[in-house]
Amino acid sequence: MTASYPHLRLRRARATGWSRALHRETVLTPANLIWPLFVAEGRGVEEPIGSLPGVSRWSVELIVERAREAVALGIPCLALFPNTPAEKRSDNGEEALNPDNLMCRAIRAIRDACGSDIGVLTDVALDPYTAHGQDGLVDGAGYVLNDVTVSVLVAQSLNQAAAGADIIAPSDMMDGRVGVIRAALEREGHENVQIMSYAAKYASAFYGPFRDAVSTRGLLKGDKKTYQMDPANSEEALREVALDLAEGADSVMVKPGLPYLDIVRRVKERFAVPVFAYQVSGEYAMIEAAVAAGVGERDALVLETLLAFRRAGCSGVLTYHAPLAARLLGA
């Protein structure tokens, strides 16, 4: 108790459920969730991902079922990631430009089934399409080349926009790509397609299960530290965000999530723009491992971690727990 407020007892407002609800500063709803989904070739395919218990790869027609489920749950947006067959991967990743690739077929199928009832966010990077697992084109020494990669990312973005993507999300971390993609979208009549930039994407140890999901873990040659951010840096994240906003990003993303809430907060306070975070595969797997070990209760862990993102300043969160969270929040 302070001298300024001698009669103040903060516990009065916590004494009952209705009062706690009345005084709650942060609200989490299904509208704050984006559901990442992995698309597989074939028909009637559901492939459980061992390192992501409860998460599967789905063939296109089953992805449509997930889209309808999301609409019913009040989840406003899906994030799609393709598991490109090995025979369609190459050093140059040209399958990314195929208008009938796995990603584009899934976009069109969702759009045909759900119309404008749900948003479709698409990943722009070459790692699901390259034989070497890097996000861009490489030279003879394995170094990822910036400008030639950007030119391919522009074509990839236009390919996805033509298929019906609502949000283009460049996750590659090449310098200058947002401005060139924005200009290309405007030029080709896609002025209403948003860009959510992976502005502060760190070279993290939390991505392992995702690489299993898109089958790049065994392909990756080297690491991604020459283009993804050093986990030690936060001032650099603000420079990255500033550049992407200046180039035309509509919103920005911080990735991973919980270990980087300080970055979320700094970005929100500095720029006052929509900030999203990706609760990545390793974070999801840790929650599931805690539940399996009997040291935590899934529902409570999921809602508390998602609330932490909102409290830090996130407009929304990409999370594999989206359908569970939406059901809990709608109960």
N, C-alpha and C positions, 0 to 999 in steps of 0.2 A: 504494500500500500504506500502511496506517495503522499507527501504533505499537501499537494495540490488537490488531491481527490481523497480526502480522509474517509469517506463513507463508501467508496467504490469497492464492490466485490464482483469480479468478473464471472464467478461461478453462478451468480443469480441467473444469467442468461443461458447457462448450460443445464439448468436443473430439469427441464422437460424437453421432450422431443419436438413439440410445436415451437418452442422458443429457440431451440438450436436451429431449426429450419428457417425461422424468421431472421436470425442473425447470420446465416451462412453467407460468406463473402464470395465463394466460388461455386459455380454450377457446372455440372457435367451432364450432358444429354446425348442421346444417340446421334444428334446432328453434329457433334464434335468428333465423329469417328470416320476414318477411312479404312476400308477393309482390303488389305493386299491379298491377291489371289494368283496362283501359279497355273498357267495354261499348258496342257499337254496335248500331243498329237493323238489321233485315234478317235474312237467313238465308244461311249460308255465307259470311259477310263477314269478311275479314281485310284491314284497311286499315293498311299500314305508315305510321308517323309519321316524316316526314322529319327533324325535329330530334331524334328519339330513335331512332337507327339500331338495328335489332334489336328494336324494340318496336312492337306493332300494337294497333289496336282490333279487338275480336272480337265477333261476334254471340253471342247468348245460348248457342246450342248448342255453339259453339266455346269459349266461356268454361267450359262444363262439361268439355270436354276438358282445358283448362288445370288445372281443379280436380283431375281424376283424375291428371294428371301431377304436381301438387304433392303429392298423397297418396303417390304412388309414390316421390317424392324425399325424403319426410320433412319437407316444409315444412308447418307446422301451421296456417297462416292465410293467407287472401287478403284484400286490401283492394280494394274495388270503387269505380270512378268512372265515371259515365255520360257519354257524348257525346250529350246530348239534341238531337234534331233542331231546327233553327232555328224551325220552325213551332210547336213546342211550348214555346218560351221566351216569357216575358212579363215585364212590369215587376214583377209580384207573385210570379212563380215558382211558380204554383199546381200545375204539373206535379209538383213535389216531393211533393205530397200525394195523387197519383193512385196507388191501390193496384195498378194494372197498369202503372206506369211501368217504364222500362228497368231501373232498379236493383232494384225489387221482383221483376220477372220473373227476373232473374239470380240473386237470392238463392234464390228458390223452386226454380229449376232445379238449382242446386248442392246444395241441401238434399235434393231428390228423388234426385239421382244419387249423392251421397256420404254422406248421413246425417250422423252426428256425427263422421265421420272427419276433417273439416277445419273450422276456424273461418272465419266470414265477418265481416269488419270493414267497416262502411259509413260513408262520409263524410256528415256532417251539416253542410250549408251550402247556400246558395241559388245560388251562382255558376253551377253547371251548368244552372240552370233560368231564370235571369233574362236579360232582353234587354239589360241594361246591364252584365252581368258582375260586379256586386258581390255580396258574400256575404250581403247582407241587403236589406231594403226601404229605399228612399231617399225623401227629401223633395224638394221642388221645386228645391232648390239642389244636389242630388246627395249630400247627407250621409246616411250609413247610420244608420238609426234603430235604437236598441238594443232597447227593450222590445217594440215591435211585431214586430221580427224574431224575438226569443226565442219569442214565442207561436207563430210559424210553425215554428220549429225543433223545438218540442215535438211538434207534429203530424207533422212529417217523421220524427222519431225513432220515434214510435209506429207510423207506417206501415211503417217498415223493420223494427221489432221484430216486428210482426204477420206480416211476410213470412218471418221466420226468421233475422234478423240476430243474431249472437252478441255482437258488440261494436259499440256506437254510438260514433263518433269525431267529436265536434263540432270542426270546423276553422274555424269562423266568427270566433272571438275576440270574441263579444259578452259583455259583463259579465253574470254571474249565470245563464248558460244551463245550467250543469251541474246546479245544485241543482234547477231547475224540471224539467229532463229526468228527473233521478233520481226526483223525486216522482211524475211522470207514469208512469214505467215501473213503479214499485211499485204505484201505484193501479190500473193496467190489467193486473196479473198478470204483468209481465215482470221480476220481481225478480231473476232470474238473468242478465239481459242486462247485460253489463259496459259501463262507460263508460271509454274511453281518450281523455282530453281532450288536444287540441292546446293545451297550457297555455302554452307559450312558442313561439309561431309568429311569426317575424320578417317584416317587410316587406322581402323579400329580392330581389336581382337574379338569383337562381338558379332562378326559377320559370317562365321563358319557355317551354321545351319542353312543360311540363305544360299551359300554357294553349293551346298548339297541339293537344295531345291531346284536350282537352275543348272545343275550338273557342270559347274565350273571349278569346283575345288581341285579335282584331279588334273584339270587342264592348265591352271594358272602357272605361268612361268615367271618367277620372280615375285615382286610385291607391287603395291600400288602407291608407295610412299612418295614418288616423284610428282604425283598430282593430287592425291587426297591429303588432307591436312594433318599436321603433327598434333597429336593429342595434348601436347604441352602448351599450345598456343590459343589465346583468346583474342588478343588485339588483331591478329591476322583474320580471324573470323569476321570481325567488324569491317575490315577492308574488303573481304570477299562479298559480304552482303551489300556494301555500298556500291561496289562495281556492278553487281547483278541488278540492283534496283535502278541504277543509272542507265543500264542497257535495256530496261523494259520488263523486268520480272514483275508479275502481279503479286506474288507472294514468295516467301523464302522458307527453306526447310533446314533444320538442324538434325544431323544424324551422326551417331546414335542418339538415344533419348535420355534416359535417366542419368547416365554419367555426365551429361552435358547440359543439365538444366541451368547452370550458370550462364552458358552461352545463350540459351533461349531468353533468359531474363535480360541480359545485356543488349541483345538485338532488339527486343521489344521496347526497352526503355530508350535506346538510342534512335530508333527509326520509326516507331509507332506504326508498323505495317503488319499485315497478317503473317504470323509466324507459325509454322507447323513443325512437328517433330516426328521422327520415325522411331517407334519402339521396336528395335530391330530383332532379328531372329534369335540372337544370343540372349537378349533380355527376356523374350518369351520363353525360351528353353530353360532359363534359370528359374522362372516362376514355376514352370511345370515340374522341374526337378525338385524344387522345394516341396511342392504338393505331394509328389510321389514319395518323398522321404518322410512325409508326415510332420514337417516342421512349419507348415503354413497352410492356410485355407484359401483355395483358389479364388473364390468370389471376392473375398475381402482384399486379397493382394492385388487383383486386377483393378478393382475400383479405386483403391488407394493410390496405385501408381498412376492411373489415368488422371485422377484428380490433381496429382502433383504437376503433371504437364500443364493443366489448365491454370493452376495457381501460379506457375512460373511465367505464364503469358501466352500459351499456345491457343490459337484459334481452333486447332484440331490436331488429331494424332493418327498416324498410320499404325495400326496394331492388328496382329493376328487374333487377338482376343475380341475384336469388334463385335461379332455376333453374340458372344456370351455377354459382353458388357451391355449391349443394346437390350438384351432380354432382361438383364438385372435392372437396368434403369427404367424399363417399361413396366416392370412388375408392380 
